[in-house]
Structure formats: C-alpha cells, structure tokens
Amino acid sequence: MSTEEKIAMWFSQKGLDKKENRFKQLAKTTEELGELAECVVKDKPEDLALEIGDVAVTLIGLTTQFGLDYNDCLEQAYKKISKRKGQTKGGVFVKSEDS
C-alpha cells in the first residue's frame, strides 16, 4: 500500500473523507501552507520535508473528499505546465501571456 493510500485510508477512518468537510480541509491546507512559509522564511531546512509533507497530506485529504486521485491531479498539472512558454525572471517563471 502506498503512502498516499495510507493517508486516504486515515482520512476515511477518521470520517474526514466527506465532501461537506471540504472548506475545513481547505482551511487546514492554508494553515499548513503558513507553517511551510514560516519554515522557508526562518530558513529551517531541517523542517522543510515535514512541512511540505504536511501540505501534501492536507491536499490528499481534499482529493479524497472529492473522489479524486492525487497523482492524477499532479499529472494534469504537469501536462498543463509542460506546455507553457515563458522565461524565468528574478527566480520566478513568468508565462509568456503574463509578461
């Protein structure tokens, strides 16, 4: 069983896999993003993997609530970004249509 499957099962066992919990789950994702931002701002590389993992866990929870597959979501996002044209400016990729 993959880690993603274990996380989805955990959400289900805790009763957190219901679509009506989606706003609470989104709020949890936002909270975890804040903790990740704090880790980056305070330059704590020792905590980075955990904080990124926490964000991923909350997103897997959200996909579980909507009956989506996390890896399918990643694949869709990759297909979208892989076709983008643009350039990196100041450490940020800027799409051609945004510049």
N, C-alpha and C positions, 0 to 999 in steps of 0.2 A: 504494500500500500504506500502510495506516495505521500509526502508531507502535505501536499495540497489536499489530498483525500482525507488525511487525518484531521486537518483543520476544518474541512467542511463537515466531517462527522462530529467534531467537537461542537460546532455551531448548532447542528441538528440536535445533539444530545442535550444541549442547554436550552433548547427551544428558541434559539436566536435566528433560525432559518426562515422565519415567516416574513413575507413581504411587508406586512404592516409595521415591522421594526426598521424599515429602510432609512427613515430620517434619523433615528437614533444611531444606526450604524454609520451613516454618513457623518454625523457629529463625532463619532468615535474616530473615524478616519481623519477628520480635521484635527482632532486633539493629538493624534499620533503624528500627523504632519508637523504640528507645532513642536513636539518633542524632537523630531528629526531636525527641524530648523535650528532649535536650540543647540543640539549636538554639533551641527555644522558651524554655527556662529561662534560657539565656545571652543571650537577646534578640539573635539574629543573623539579622535579616530577609534579609540578603544570601544566606544559605544555605538559607532556608526552601523555596524552589521545588525545589531539588535534593533536599533530604531528603524532601519529600513525594513527589517523583518516584521516589526510591529505594524508598519503601514501596510505591508503585503497581506498580513493576516486579516486586517480590517477590510481590505479590498476583496479578499477571498470570501469573507463573510457576506459582503454586499452581493457578490456574484451568486453565492448560494441562495440568498433571498430571492433573487430574480431567476433562478434556474439556469444560470449561465455557467460556462466553463472558463475559469481564469486564464488558462493557456490559450483558449480560443480568442479571448479578449486581447491578449498580448499579440497574437498572430494578426488580428485585424488591425491593431495599432501599428505593427511593424509594416504591414502591407501599405498602409497609408503613408507612413514617414519615409519608406524606402523609395517612393516616387517623388519626393519633394525636391525641388530645386532651390538653391539659395547659397548663402555663404555664412561663415562664422564671423561675427563681429563682437569684439570685446568678450569673448568666451561664451557667446550665445548664438545658436544657429538661428538665422533670420530667413524665413521663407521668402522667395522671390516676390510673391504677391504682397508681402508685408513691408517690403523695403521701399 
